[in-house]
């Protein structure tokens, strides 16, 4: 009969200072090999024989890999020093576990016998915080939940050592990070709580996923699809806690927040009235900022009437600001009559509005920002209105005439129409306020003589929006772009409302 194979027994040098001779590593467990040096006990971790042999053959041509010190216990100084090591199949076996942090020092509490062997070393390590790995098979160091602390400390350049002690205050000195023991305890407790919470949430989410994939598919009538339950504080945390004001939402997150706020608006107003008012204010200011920026862009681009009509239709409150009274938009591009028997000649106004209280009608005519307001100098310092401005005023007066004379037919054809024409107001939004003193004087002289037509420039309309924004926020509005209207874009050549140098040729006051 063949004799059973007997593995060779490793030889032990009893003359060395190593107290551990159990060779637990031969049977698959890592062990401490302890050595005493002047009353201080240092322990090396000897990896399991199979692991060290495999690494040796794979990476070091079967050369023996020497263990390195992993822990030091100083009973007199009452400290434990740990050098976390790699303890898995890798060419880095026995080397430093973390990228930069190489040494950890903690307080040794209570009375202990000298750790003269593996069991004595394990007994002392078992007394330290639960935030640490105590099994040599895993190379010591921090448990997984505490790894973020290592990552945080390693962000500090030059720090390679961590000291955790009750007598220390948290600070950095040279290559050492000192952490107060109580603060570490609070951190460890919080980390553990977070880990347990996420484990519970993960189980719940997996159960819901299994339910939806199995029961809801097989028997949808009996088992409707489930969603993760809402947990108080979730949104606050997701938005960054106290720094939530700096969080930028994207995509569906924005829609989700808006929907949640709209659904809970009544409860928010009752339970948190100050926060609700502030929310309204913030939303209004943000909306005004977007609107002001849009108006500035339209002015700089010298946008045509269609573009301005779209903007004002979306933001009709601007029209109320033009009239200085509450009005409602009846129709953009409304017909006010004037049709001939051939069907031609129908007068279309840019905006037909009315007072919300008296129902008195008002007409708004929009031109372009670069429409010319004044003609060439007539006499010294005197500038007459441009042909475009006179044309716009005449146009809106003609529209008013057609509206007044045709109102009876409008009421007959629209029995529910609440519209009065007792004193129809007219507004023309046109051009940019000139900057030279004589030009400003001439413009004011001209437009204040039109008793039935109010002339407002685009920059004046913008100023009213900016003033409203300042009243809401209490801060002066500063445009993100330079306030220089001389850089306006050139109007389109095919747009009759845009001013170009050729206008001088057809302006009767230009000579």
SVG drawing of the C-alpha trace seen along z (x, -y; Angstrom):
<svg xmlns="http://www.w3.org/2000/svg" viewBox="-76 -127 95 129">
<polyline fill="none" stroke="black" stroke-width="0.4" points="0.0,0.0 1.3,-3.5 2.2,-5.6 0.0,-8.7 1.7,-12.0 2.9,-13.9 3.6,-17.6 6.9,-18.7 6.7,-20.4 8.1,-23.8 11.1,-24.2 10.9,-26.6 13.8,-28.6 13.3,-28.6 16.3,-30.9 14.5,-33.8 12.3,-36.2 9.2,-35.1 6.7,-33.9 4.1,-32.6 4.9,-29.0 1.4,-27.6 1.8,-28.2 -1.9,-28.9 -0.9,-30.0 -0.2,-26.4 -3.8,-25.6 -5.2,-28.6 -5.4,-31.4 -3.2,-34.5 -1.4,-34.9 0.5,-37.4 4.1,-36.7 5.0,-38.8 8.4,-40.2 9.3,-42.2 11.6,-45.1 12.4,-47.0 8.9,-46.5 7.2,-47.3 5.5,-44.5 5.4,-44.4 3.5,-42.0 4.0,-40.9 1.2,-39.2 2.2,-35.9 -0.1,-35.1 -1.6,-31.6 1.1,-29.4 -1.0,-28.7 -1.4,-32.4 2.2,-33.3 3.4,-30.4 1.0,-31.4 2.1,-35.0 5.7,-34.0 5.4,-31.7 3.3,-34.1 5.3,-37.3 8.7,-36.6 10.1,-33.4 9.2,-31.3 11.4,-33.5 10.2,-33.8 8.2,-37.0 9.1,-38.4 6.2,-39.7 6.4,-43.2 5.3,-44.8 1.6,-45.4 1.0,-46.4 2.8,-47.8 1.5,-47.9 3.2,-50.2 1.7,-49.4 3.6,-52.2 2.6,-54.9 -0.9,-53.2 -1.0,-53.4 -1.6,-51.0 0.0,-51.7 -1.3,-50.0 0.2,-49.7 -2.6,-48.4 -1.4,-45.8 -2.5,-44.1 -3.5,-40.5 -4.9,-39.0 -3.5,-37.5 -1.4,-40.3 2.2,-41.2 1.6,-43.9 1.2,-41.3 2.3,-42.7 2.6,-46.2 0.8,-49.3 -3.0,-49.0 -3.9,-52.6 -2.6,-54.9 -1.1,-57.5 -2.2,-56.8 0.4,-54.3 0.1,-54.6 -2.8,-54.8 -2.3,-55.4 -5.1,-54.9 -5.5,-55.0 -5.0,-51.8 -7.7,-51.7 -7.8,-49.4 -5.2,-47.1 -3.7,-44.4 -1.1,-41.6 1.8,-41.7 0.8,-40.3 3.5,-37.6 1.8,-35.6 -0.9,-35.6 -3.8,-35.2 -2.5,-38.0 -2.2,-40.4 -5.8,-39.5 -7.1,-40.0 -5.8,-43.6 -6.9,-44.5 -10.4,-43.2 -10.7,-46.1 -10.3,-48.9 -13.2,-50.7 -15.6,-48.7 -14.6,-50.9 -11.4,-48.9 -10.5,-45.5 -9.1,-43.2 -8.6,-40.0 -5.1,-39.8 -6.4,-37.8 -7.8,-41.1 -4.6,-43.2 -6.1,-45.4 -7.1,-49.1 -10.6,-50.5 -13.8,-48.5 -15.5,-49.2 -18.0,-51.7 -15.1,-53.9 -13.2,-53.9 -14.5,-57.4 -12.5,-58.8 -9.3,-57.4 -10.3,-59.0 -11.0,-62.3 -7.7,-62.4 -5.8,-61.4 -7.1,-64.5 -4.8,-66.5 -1.4,-66.6 1.5,-65.3 -0.6,-63.6 0.5,-59.9 -0.3,-59.4 -3.5,-59.4 -3.6,-59.8 -7.0,-59.3 -6.9,-60.3 -9.3,-61.6 -6.8,-64.3 -6.2,-65.6 -8.2,-68.2 -8.9,-67.7 -6.2,-69.4 -3.3,-68.8 0.3,-69.2 3.1,-68.3 2.4,-64.8 0.0,-63.9 -3.8,-64.3 -5.0,-64.4 -8.6,-63.5 -10.4,-63.9 -11.5,-60.6 -15.1,-61.7 -15.5,-63.1 -14.2,-59.8 -16.8,-58.0 -19.6,-60.2 -18.4,-59.7 -18.2,-55.9 -21.7,-55.8 -23.1,-58.0 -21.3,-55.9 -22.7,-52.7 -26.2,-54.2 -26.0,-55.2 -24.7,-51.8 -27.6,-50.0 -30.1,-52.4 -28.9,-51.7 -28.9,-48.0 -32.6,-48.2 -33.4,-50.5 -31.5,-48.2 -33.6,-45.2 -36.8,-47.1 -35.9,-48.2 -34.9,-44.6 -38.2,-43.3 -40.1,-45.9 -38.1,-45.0 -38.8,-41.3 -42.5,-42.0 -42.8,-44.2 -40.8,-41.7 -42.7,-38.6 -46.2,-39.2 -47.0,-42.4 -46.2,-40.8 -48.0,-37.4 -51.0,-38.8 -51.2,-42.6 -54.8,-42.9 -54.0,-41.4 -50.5,-42.9 -50.1,-46.4 -46.7,-47.9 -45.1,-49.2 -42.9,-52.3 -40.3,-53.0 -42.1,-54.6 -41.4,-58.3 -39.2,-58.9 -39.2,-62.3 -36.0,-64.2 -35.1,-62.4 -35.5,-65.5 -33.6,-67.7 -30.7,-65.3 -30.8,-64.8 -30.6,-68.5 -27.6,-68.9 -29.0,-69.7 -28.2,-73.2 -26.4,-73.8 -29.5,-72.9 -29.8,-76.5 -26.7,-75.8 -28.0,-72.5 -28.8,-72.5 -31.5,-70.1 -31.6,-68.5 -34.2,-66.9 -37.0,-65.1 -35.8,-66.2 -36.9,-69.7 -40.4,-68.5 -40.6,-66.3 -39.8,-69.1 -42.3,-71.5 -45.0,-68.8 -44.3,-68.1 -44.4,-71.8 -47.6,-72.4 -49.3,-69.4 -48.2,-70.4 -48.6,-74.2 -51.6,-74.5 -49.9,-72.5 -46.7,-74.5 -48.5,-77.8 -50.3,-76.7 -47.3,-75.1 -44.5,-77.2 -46.0,-80.5 -42.7,-82.4 -40.9,-79.8 -43.8,-79.7 -43.8,-83.5 -40.0,-83.4 -40.5,-80.5 -43.0,-82.6 -40.7,-85.6 -37.7,-83.5 -39.7,-82.0 -41.0,-85.5 -37.5,-86.9 -36.1,-83.9 -38.9,-84.3 -38.2,-88.1 -34.5,-87.4 -35.3,-85.1 -37.8,-87.6 -35.4,-90.5 -32.7,-88.5 -35.1,-87.6 -36.2,-91.2 -32.5,-92.3 -31.8,-89.7 -34.8,-90.8 -33.7,-94.4 -30.1,-93.6 -31.3,-91.4 -33.8,-94.1 -36.5,-91.4 -39.5,-91.9 -43.1,-92.3 -43.9,-88.5 -41.1,-87.8 -42.3,-90.5 -45.9,-89.3 -44.9,-85.8 -43.0,-87.2 -45.8,-89.4 -48.4,-86.7 -46.5,-84.5 -46.0,-87.4 -49.1,-89.6 -48.5,-91.4 -45.9,-93.5 -48.9,-95.1 -50.4,-96.1 -47.1,-97.8 -47.3,-99.8 -50.8,-101.2 -50.2,-101.4 -53.5,-99.7 -54.8,-96.1 -55.7,-94.9 -56.3,-91.5 -55.2,-90.4 -58.2,-89.7 -56.5,-88.8 -53.1,-89.1 -53.4,-90.0 -57.0,-91.0 -59.1,-92.3 -60.8,-95.6 -62.7,-96.1 -62.1,-98.2 -62.9,-95.5 -64.1,-96.7 -66.8,-95.0 -64.0,-93.2 -62.8,-91.6 -59.6,-93.6 -58.4,-96.3 -59.0,-94.5 -57.2,-96.3 -55.1,-94.0 -53.8,-95.3 -50.8,-93.7 -52.7,-93.4 -56.3,-94.2 -56.6,-94.5 -59.2,-95.8 -59.3,-97.1 -60.3,-94.3 -62.7,-96.6 -64.3,-98.9 -63.8,-96.7 -62.6,-99.8 -60.6,-98.7 -56.9,-99.5 -54.7,-98.9 -50.9,-98.1 -48.9,-98.5 -45.3,-97.0 -42.5,-98.2 -38.9,-97.3 -36.2,-98.5 -34.1,-100.0 -37.1,-101.9 -36.0,-105.5 -37.7,-108.1 -36.4,-111.4 -35.6,-112.9 -32.7,-115.2 -32.2,-118.4 -34.9,-121.0 -33.4,-124.0 -30.7,-124.4 -31.3,-121.7 -34.8,-120.8 -35.6,-117.4 -39.0,-116.5 -40.5,-113.0 -39.4,-110.5 -41.6,-109.2 -41.7,-105.8 -42.9,-107.3 -45.6,-109.4 -46.7,-106.4 -47.0,-104.2 -49.1,-106.9 -51.3,-107.3 -51.7,-103.5 -52.8,-103.0 -55.2,-105.9 -56.7,-104.4 -57.1,-101.1 -58.9,-102.8 -61.2,-104.5 -62.1,-101.2 -62.6,-99.5 -65.0,-102.3 -67.0,-102.4 -67.3,-98.6 -68.0,-97.8 -71.7,-97.5 -71.2,-94.8 -68.7,-93.1 -71.2,-93.1 -73.9,-91.7 -71.7,-88.9 -70.3,-88.2 -73.2,-88.5 -70.9,-87.6 -68.2,-90.2 -67.6,-92.5 -65.8,-95.4 -66.3,-99.1 -64.9,-101.8 -65.7,-104.9 -62.1,-106.1 -59.8,-103.7 -56.2,-104.0 -53.4,-103.5 -49.8,-102.5 -47.0,-102.3 -43.8,-100.5 -41.0,-101.7 -37.3,-102.5 -34.7,-103.2 -34.5,-106.4 -31.8,-108.7 -28.8,-109.7 -28.0,-113.2 -29.7,-116.0 -31.3,-117.8 -32.6,-114.5 -34.2,-113.6 -35.7,-117.1 -37.3,-116.8 -38.6,-113.3 -40.3,-114.4 -41.8,-117.5 -43.2,-115.3 -44.6,-112.4 -46.2,-114.4 -48.3,-116.3 -50.1,-113.0 -52.9,-113.1 -54.5,-109.9 -51.3,-107.9 -48.7,-106.9 -45.2,-106.3 -43.0,-104.0 -39.5,-103.0 -38.2,-99.4 -35.5,-100.4 -38.2,-102.1 -40.2,-98.9 -37.1,-97.1 -36.5,-99.6 -40.0,-99.0 -39.2,-95.2 -35.9,-95.9 -37.6,-98.2 -40.2,-95.6 -37.4,-93.1 -35.6,-95.5 -38.7,-96.1 -39.2,-92.3 -35.6,-91.5 -34.5,-94.7 -31.4,-94.6 -30.4,-96.7 -30.5,-94.7 -27.3,-94.4 -27.5,-93.3 -25.2,-90.3 -24.3,-92.2 -23.0,-95.7 -25.8,-98.3 -24.8,-99.6 -27.6,-100.0 -25.2,-101.2 -24.3,-97.6 -27.8,-96.6 -28.0,-94.1 -28.8,-95.4 -32.5,-94.9 -33.5,-92.5 -33.6,-94.2 -37.0,-92.8 -38.6,-94.2 -40.4,-97.4 -40.5,-98.3 -36.7,-98.3 -34.7,-101.5 -32.0,-101.7 -30.1,-104.7 -32.5,-104.5 -35.2,-105.8 -33.8,-109.2 -34.7,-109.2 -38.4,-108.8 -38.6,-110.9 -40.3,-114.2 -38.5,-115.9 -35.1,-114.6 -34.3,-117.5"/>
</svg>
